[in-house]
Amino acid sequence: MGEIDPKEAHDHLAMVDRILAESSQKLCFGGSLFIVWGLYSGIATLGFHFIAKGTLPSQALFAQAALLAICIVYSIWRVRANRGNIARRSIVQREFLNVLYLTLGLAFVANLGAFNLFRGMGAAAIWSFAEAVVLFFIGMHGNRRAQIAGIIVIVSMVVANFSSGDNVAYALAAGMVAGYAGFGVAEELAHDANG
């Protein structure tokens, strides 16, 4: 076999790096989106519960809408800020984003289009279920923090199922905050620790 020149060797190494990057099973989009949406989910669950119960005035729905708008704007900004990195993301990373959009999109449609089927805390449980799917998808690719967070969300749903009164909302909100937002915090801490 003949010798290759340095430029050709560099091109071969670059190609191998691209192949390895695309076949990586690691998912790392950043924990901030999980923190924002986990906190919003918990706050929204409690807010809607207390509005329905009459503890909060119906005008609190405006605060809910404002929080939702802030979360959406933050998410759009965060995704656009990372747009340049998307081309370098692994196939699994891109598939994760598809799973995220699909799962949360279906939960949104279920809440808006099937509200007679999923009333009250049933609507919040749909969000918990969607969050668990996202976390377990990440967990399937070796992220133990996501597996633990997914289990926390599922356990909160089981606890909520066997609870009554305000405890249903508290259990679901706790699962959203501890599971979804907690996963985001764990990811941010792990990212900081790894540099």
C-alpha positions in Angstrom: 0.0 0.0 0.0 1.4 3.4 -1.0 1.8 6.3 1.3 -0.9 9.0 1.4 -0.2 12.7 1.5 -1.1 14.7 4.6 -4.1 16.4 3.0 -5.6 13.1 2.0 -4.9 11.7 5.5 -6.6 14.8 7.0 -9.6 14.2 4.7 -9.9 10.6 5.8 -9.7 11.5 9.5 -12.4 14.2 9.0 -14.6 11.6 7.3 -14.1 9.1 10.2 -15.0 11.9 12.7 -18.2 12.7 10.8 -19.2 9.0 10.7 -18.5 8.6 14.4 -20.5 11.8 15.2 -23.5 10.6 13.2 -23.5 7.2 14.8 -23.1 8.5 18.4 -25.8 7.3 20.8 -25.3 10.3 23.1 -28.1 12.8 23.5 -27.2 16.2 24.7 -29.4 19.1 23.8 -29.0 20.9 27.1 -31.0 20.8 30.3 -32.3 24.4 30.2 -35.3 23.4 28.1 -36.2 20.6 30.5 -35.9 23.0 33.4 -38.1 25.6 31.8 -40.8 23.2 30.7 -40.7 21.1 33.8 -41.2 24.1 36.0 -44.0 25.5 33.7 -45.7 22.1 33.7 -45.8 21.9 37.5 -46.9 25.6 37.9 -49.6 25.2 35.2 -50.9 22.0 36.8 -51.3 23.7 40.2 -52.6 26.9 38.6 -55.3 25.2 36.6 -56.2 23.1 39.6 -56.6 26.1 41.9 -58.5 28.1 39.2 -61.0 25.2 38.7 -61.3 24.8 42.5 -62.0 28.6 42.9 -59.0 29.2 45.1 -57.5 31.4 42.4 -59.6 33.9 40.3 -60.2 33.1 36.7 -58.0 36.1 35.7 -55.1 33.9 36.7 -55.5 32.2 33.3 -53.8 35.3 31.9 -50.8 34.6 34.0 -50.8 31.0 32.8 -51.0 32.3 29.2 -48.1 34.7 29.8 -46.0 31.9 31.3 -46.7 29.7 28.4 -45.8 32.5 25.9 -42.5 33.0 27.8 -41.6 29.3 27.6 -42.4 29.2 23.9 -40.3 32.3 23.2 -37.4 30.9 25.3 -37.6 27.6 23.5 -37.6 29.2 20.0 -34.7 31.4 21.0 -32.7 28.4 22.5 -33.3 26.2 19.4 -32.3 29.0 17.0 -29.2 29.8 19.1 -28.2 26.1 18.6 -29.2 25.9 15.0 -25.6 25.9 13.8 -24.9 22.8 15.9 -27.8 20.8 14.6 -26.0 19.9 11.4 -23.2 18.4 13.5 -25.6 16.5 15.7 -25.9 12.7 15.6 -28.7 10.9 13.9 -30.0 9.9 17.4 -29.9 13.6 18.5 -32.0 14.6 15.5 -34.4 11.7 16.1 -34.7 12.9 19.7 -36.0 16.2 18.5 -38.5 14.5 16.3 -39.7 12.4 19.2 -39.9 15.5 21.4 -42.0 17.5 18.9 -44.2 14.5 18.1 -44.9 13.6 21.7 -45.5 17.0 23.0 -47.5 18.0 19.9 -49.8 15.0 20.4 -50.2 15.9 24.1 -51.1 19.5 23.0 -53.7 18.2 20.5 -55.1 15.8 23.1 -55.5 18.7 25.6 -57.2 20.9 23.0 -59.0 18.5 20.8 -60.0 15.8 23.3 -60.7 17.9 26.4 -63.9 16.0 27.1 -61.9 12.8 27.3 -59.1 14.2 29.4 -60.7 16.6 31.9 -59.1 18.3 34.9 -56.1 16.4 36.1 -56.5 13.9 33.2 -55.1 16.7 31.0 -52.1 17.2 33.3 -51.6 13.4 33.4 -51.3 13.5 29.5 -48.4 16.0 29.9 -46.8 13.8 32.5 -47.1 10.8 30.2 -45.6 12.8 27.3 -42.7 13.9 29.5 -42.1 10.3 30.6 -41.9 9.2 26.9 -39.3 11.9 26.1 -37.3 11.0 29.2 -37.4 7.2 28.5 -36.4 7.8 24.9 -33.3 9.6 26.2 -32.8 6.9 28.8 -32.9 4.2 26.1 -29.7 5.6 24.7 -27.8 5.1 28.0 -28.6 8.2 30.0 -29.3 7.0 33.5 -30.3 10.4 34.7 -33.2 10.3 32.2 -34.2 6.8 33.2 -34.4 7.9 36.9 -36.3 11.1 35.9 -38.7 9.1 33.8 -39.4 6.7 36.7 -40.0 9.7 39.0 -42.7 11.1 36.5 -44.4 7.6 36.2 -44.4 7.1 40.0 -46.0 10.6 40.4 -48.7 9.5 38.1 -49.3 6.3 40.0 -49.4 8.3 43.3 -51.8 10.8 41.8 -54.0 8.0 40.6 -54.4 6.7 44.1 -54.7 10.1 45.7 -57.7 12.4 46.2 -58.5 16.1 46.3 -55.5 18.5 46.1 -53.1 15.6 46.5 -53.7 14.6 42.8 -52.5 18.0 41.6 -49.6 18.1 44.0 -48.4 14.6 43.0 -48.5 15.4 39.3 -46.8 18.8 39.7 -44.1 17.2 41.9 -43.4 14.6 39.3 -43.2 17.2 36.6 -40.8 19.4 38.6 -38.7 16.7 40.2 -38.7 14.5 37.0 -38.6 16.8 34.0 -37.1 19.9 35.5 -34.9 17.8 37.8 -33.5 16.0 34.7 -32.7 19.4 33.2 -30.8 20.4 36.4 -28.9 17.1 36.4 -27.9 17.5 32.8 -26.7 21.1 33.4 -24.7 19.9 36.4 -23.2 17.0 34.4 -22.4 19.2 31.5 -20.6 21.7 33.8 -18.7 18.9 35.5 -17.6 17.4 32.2 -16.5 20.9 30.9 
